[in-house]
Amino acid sequence: MAKKKNQILDSMIAKSRLNPKDLKNLDKNGFIIVEQSNYMKKNLSKLRKKSKLLIKLEKDKGGWEGKEKYFKKGKKFESGADRLGGLVSKGSEFLGLIRIPEILDAAHHVTNDEIKICGLNLRNPTKNLGKQSVHIDGFPRNKRKDKYAGIVAFIYLDDTKLENGAMRIVPGSHKKLGWPDDHIDIHKKLKNEQRLILKAGCIVIANLNIWHAGATNYSGDLRRVIMLNIKNRNYDQLLNYKKYLTKEFKKKLSIRDKYLLAVRKEDPDQILDSGGSANQKRREYFELKQKKFFSVAKN
């Protein structure tokens, strides 16, 4: 089936250096590694410097964009990690990340459709913390014919190794239906998991349905990762850019950027400030499943 795209998207993907083998591996394993994109070669130091400044300035307020109503003084967005959200409008070095052709190419390949930016956030686990249970960053597919929603690009600003909590990832797991919880104990180490030990500037482009998890940062060394979430244009954004980006900022955007961020007049308005959390949906699903189980057992 021919992939659906338009001239704007086509022009941005044209400069991608991904080859058919890369895309085949993305289909098979659920992720690929781009070791040195042109953009990261030129902008890594700027991204590191600006991220350091923002973490210092925002402190516990970091990462709450779109979910401000849940914020309380002294409450971090994620316990055990520094977080930053809404990075699209916090510096040209961040905005430039949404244009990396290899990421856009991979997103278009996975969705087989037109795409849009849904989130650009940063996570940095702190010393002796940061361990996550195995999860997916999207909603599960329930039938084989269900399409994949998109990708998440993990953009590494620091070297990652076992000591500072290199990501755990399970090749091929994106093909599984349902939540990881339906198949495994998400709190245990998996026999077929890999640990991604990478240099700063590397990008892991992963299907949103890949099973993965951050590990404990025992050394306390920086492990800042920017997460660029891209989905089919039919899905809600993690941050409602039409609402959150100022009129002045949107006016300065190029036609391409406006398309990617879905902030043009012809782009549908999103009702929610934040398009919902896959993790929240997962909790709701298993709470309902548990209630049904106890209801049947009781009767």
VMD Tcl script that draws the C-alpha trace (Angstrom):
set ca {
  {0.00 0.00 0.00}
  {1.32 3.44 -0.93}
  {2.09 5.64 2.04}
  {-0.11 8.71 2.47}
  {1.84 11.95 2.54}
  {1.82 15.43 1.06}
  {4.37 17.70 -0.58}
  {5.39 19.35 2.71}
  {6.16 16.04 4.41}
  {7.74 14.64 1.25}
  {10.17 17.55 1.06}
  {11.31 17.06 4.67}
  {11.80 13.31 4.33}
  {13.75 13.68 1.08}
  {17.01 14.37 2.96}
  {16.75 11.25 5.15}
  {19.76 8.96 5.13}
  {17.78 5.90 6.17}
  {17.94 3.07 3.66}
  {15.57 0.14 2.97}
  {17.59 -2.06 5.35}
  {17.10 0.44 8.19}
  {13.35 0.51 7.63}
  {13.26 -3.30 7.43}
  {15.04 -3.49 10.79}
  {12.57 -0.99 12.22}
  {9.73 -3.28 11.14}
  {11.44 -6.40 12.48}
  {12.95 -5.21 15.76}
  {10.75 -2.22 16.54}
  {13.68 0.20 16.81}
  {16.79 1.45 15.04}
  {19.77 3.52 16.14}
  {20.92 6.62 14.25}
  {24.46 7.17 15.51}
  {25.21 10.58 14.05}
  {22.63 12.72 12.34}
  {23.83 15.95 10.78}
  {21.68 17.96 13.17}
  {23.08 16.35 16.31}
  {26.65 16.81 15.11}
  {26.06 20.55 14.88}
  {23.79 21.13 17.88}
  {24.65 18.64 20.65}
  {26.62 21.14 22.73}
  {23.84 23.75 22.44}
  {21.21 21.21 23.49}
  {23.26 20.17 26.51}
  {23.91 23.74 27.62}
  {20.29 24.86 27.26}
  {18.92 21.72 28.96}
  {21.22 22.25 31.94}
  {20.02 25.84 32.29}
  {16.32 24.92 32.04}
  {16.58 22.12 34.61}
  {18.19 24.60 37.02}
  {15.56 27.29 36.36}
  {12.39 25.19 36.28}
  {13.22 22.76 39.09}
  {10.05 20.93 40.28}
  {7.89 22.82 37.79}
  {9.61 21.10 34.90}
  {7.46 18.82 32.76}
  {4.00 19.92 33.88}
  {2.96 21.60 30.62}
  {-0.57 20.46 29.77}
  {-1.08 19.01 33.25}
  {-0.72 22.16 35.37}
  {-3.90 21.43 37.31}
  {-2.15 18.47 38.97}
  {0.93 20.44 40.03}
  {1.56 21.13 43.71}
  {4.50 22.99 45.17}
  {7.36 20.59 45.78}
  {5.78 17.84 43.67}
  {7.99 16.68 40.80}
  {6.40 15.55 37.56}
  {8.26 12.26 38.01}
  {9.76 11.18 41.29}
  {13.41 10.32 40.77}
  {14.01 12.30 37.59}
  {14.47 15.83 36.31}
  {11.85 16.58 33.67}
  {11.32 19.29 31.08}
  {8.25 19.71 28.89}
  {7.04 21.96 26.08}
  {10.55 22.16 24.62}
  {9.31 23.15 21.16}
  {9.09 26.81 22.23}
  {12.05 26.91 24.61}
  {14.85 27.40 22.12}
  {15.66 27.11 18.42}
  {17.96 24.18 19.18}
  {14.95 22.23 20.47}
  {12.61 23.26 17.65}
  {15.17 22.03 15.14}
  {14.83 18.49 16.48}
  {11.36 18.12 14.98}
  {12.86 18.55 11.49}
  {15.43 15.74 11.63}
  {14.66 13.88 8.37}
  {15.59 10.40 9.60}
  {13.09 10.67 12.47}
  {10.34 11.94 10.18}
  {11.10 9.24 7.63}
  {10.83 6.51 10.27}
  {7.60 7.97 11.68}
  {6.02 8.11 8.26}
  {7.11 4.54 7.54}
  {5.63 3.18 10.77}
  {2.30 5.03 10.51}
  {1.93 4.59 6.75}
  {0.18 7.95 6.90}
  {0.63 11.67 7.50}
  {2.19 12.56 10.84}
  {2.41 15.32 13.45}
  {4.56 16.19 16.44}
  {2.80 15.18 19.65}
  {5.40 15.93 22.31}
  {8.98 17.05 22.96}
  {10.13 16.43 26.53}
  {13.28 15.63 28.50}
  {14.01 13.09 31.22}
  {17.11 12.82 33.39}
  {17.06 10.15 36.15}
  {18.83 11.19 39.35}
  {21.31 9.16 41.41}
  {20.07 5.76 42.65}
  {16.67 6.44 41.08}
  {14.99 6.33 37.68}
  {14.04 2.65 37.48}
  {10.88 2.06 35.44}
  {8.67 -0.95 34.90}
  {8.46 -2.28 31.36}
  {5.96 -0.22 29.37}
  {4.96 1.10 25.96}
  {4.68 4.78 25.07}
  {1.51 4.38 23.03}
  {-1.82 2.63 23.27}
  {-1.84 -1.11 22.60}
  {-3.03 -2.73 19.42}
  {-5.80 -5.26 20.08}
  {-5.95 -6.83 16.62}
  {-3.26 -7.73 14.11}
  {-4.83 -5.46 11.54}
  {-4.66 -2.45 13.87}
  {-2.19 0.15 12.60}
  {0.76 1.41 14.59}
  {0.18 4.92 15.96}
  {3.71 6.29 15.61}
  {7.20 6.46 17.04}
  {9.20 7.97 19.86}
  {12.73 9.19 19.18}
  {15.04 9.01 22.19}
  {17.66 11.71 21.61}
  {20.70 11.21 23.84}
  {22.47 14.28 25.22}
  {24.89 12.24 27.35}
  {26.70 8.91 27.12}
  {24.54 6.10 28.44}
  {25.98 3.02 30.13}
  {24.95 0.38 32.63}
  {26.13 2.51 35.57}
  {23.82 5.42 34.76}
  {20.83 3.31 33.78}
  {21.03 2.41 30.09}
  {17.60 1.71 28.62}
  {16.19 -1.81 28.64}
  {14.41 -2.74 25.40}
  {12.86 -5.92 24.01}
  {13.40 -6.38 20.24}
  {10.29 -7.43 18.34}
  {7.95 -6.82 21.27}
  {6.06 -4.11 19.35}
  {4.28 -6.91 17.49}
  {2.61 -8.17 20.67}
  {-1.06 -7.32 21.14}
  {-2.34 -5.73 24.35}
  {-0.28 -4.26 27.18}
  {3.05 -5.74 28.32}
  {1.27 -6.64 31.58}
  {-0.87 -9.09 29.61}
  {2.25 -11.13 28.82}
  {4.92 -10.57 31.48}
  {5.73 -9.37 34.98}
  {6.64 -5.79 34.06}
  {8.67 -5.34 37.25}
  {11.18 -8.10 36.53}
  {14.21 -8.36 34.26}
  {13.39 -10.07 30.97}
  {15.57 -12.79 29.41}
  {15.40 -11.29 25.93}
  {15.90 -7.64 26.87}
  {18.82 -5.61 25.55}
  {20.63 -2.71 27.25}
  {21.36 0.21 24.94}
  {24.83 1.58 25.64}
  {25.22 4.64 23.43}
  {27.27 7.77 22.92}
  {25.89 11.29 23.30}
  {24.28 12.45 20.06}
  {22.81 9.05 19.20}
  {19.10 8.72 18.47}
  {17.01 5.62 19.11}
  {13.90 5.66 16.93}
  {11.36 3.22 18.34}
  {7.84 2.09 17.54}
  {5.52 3.44 20.25}
  {4.52 -0.17 21.01}
  {8.04 -1.41 21.82}
  {8.51 -2.76 25.36}
  {11.15 -0.71 27.15}
  {12.13 0.79 30.51}
  {14.68 3.09 32.08}
  {17.00 1.52 34.65}
  {18.46 2.81 37.92}
  {21.09 5.53 37.62}
  {23.55 4.15 40.17}
  {26.45 6.48 39.28}
  {24.45 9.69 39.27}
  {26.07 10.74 36.00}
  {23.89 12.80 33.69}
  {21.65 10.75 31.39}
  {19.53 13.40 29.72}
  {17.30 12.05 26.98}
  {14.91 14.14 24.89}
  {11.83 12.22 23.80}
  {10.24 13.29 20.51}
  {6.79 11.75 20.14}
  {5.33 11.60 16.60}
  {1.99 10.06 15.66}
  {-0.57 9.68 12.92}
  {-2.40 13.03 12.55}
  {-5.64 11.41 13.75}
  {-4.28 11.14 17.33}
  {-4.29 13.82 20.02}
  {-1.03 15.52 20.95}
  {0.58 15.07 24.36}
  {0.63 18.86 24.42}
  {-2.00 20.92 22.62}
  {0.30 23.13 20.56}
  {-2.48 25.19 19.04}
  {-3.39 26.31 22.54}
  {0.03 26.41 24.23}
  {2.12 28.13 21.58}
  {1.69 31.91 21.56}
  {0.40 33.74 18.49}
  {3.76 35.49 18.18}
  {5.64 32.20 18.23}
  {3.31 30.56 15.68}
  {3.68 33.51 13.30}
  {7.45 32.96 13.18}
  {7.13 29.28 12.33}
  {7.81 28.08 8.80}
  {5.08 26.41 6.76}
  {6.77 23.07 7.44}
  {6.88 23.61 11.19}
  {3.24 24.67 11.27}
  {2.30 21.51 9.42}
  {4.31 19.27 11.74}
  {2.92 20.93 14.87}
  {-0.64 20.97 13.47}
  {-1.17 24.66 14.27}
  {-2.49 25.80 10.88}
  {-6.04 27.15 10.57}
  {-7.07 24.04 8.65}
  {-5.76 21.72 11.38}
  {-8.55 20.52 13.72}
  {-8.66 22.03 17.22}
  {-7.81 19.66 20.05}
  {-10.13 19.74 23.05}
  {-7.70 18.40 25.65}
  {-4.66 20.32 26.93}
  {-2.83 17.00 26.97}
  {-3.95 14.09 24.84}
  {-3.88 11.63 27.67}
  {-1.31 9.29 29.09}
  {-0.87 5.73 27.86}
  {0.22 4.85 31.38}
  {-3.02 6.25 32.79}
  {-5.05 4.26 30.27}
  {-3.12 1.17 31.27}
  {-3.94 1.70 34.95}
  {-7.62 2.23 34.15}
  {-7.68 -0.93 32.01}
  {-6.21 -3.16 34.70}
  {-8.30 -1.61 37.48}
  {-11.43 -2.44 35.47}
  {-10.10 -5.92 34.72}
  {-9.45 -6.50 38.43}
  {-12.94 -5.31 39.40}
  {-14.49 -7.71 36.90}
  {-12.40 -10.59 38.27}
  {-13.43 -9.99 41.88}
  {-17.04 -9.49 40.84}
  {-17.10 -12.90 39.14}
  {-15.26 -14.54 42.04}
  {-17.69 -13.06 44.56}
  {-20.71 -14.37 42.68}
}
mol new
graphics top color blue
foreach p $ca { graphics top sphere $p radius 0.5 }
foreach p [lrange $ca 0 end-1] q [lrange $ca 1 end] { graphics top cylinder $p $q radius 0.2 }
display resetview
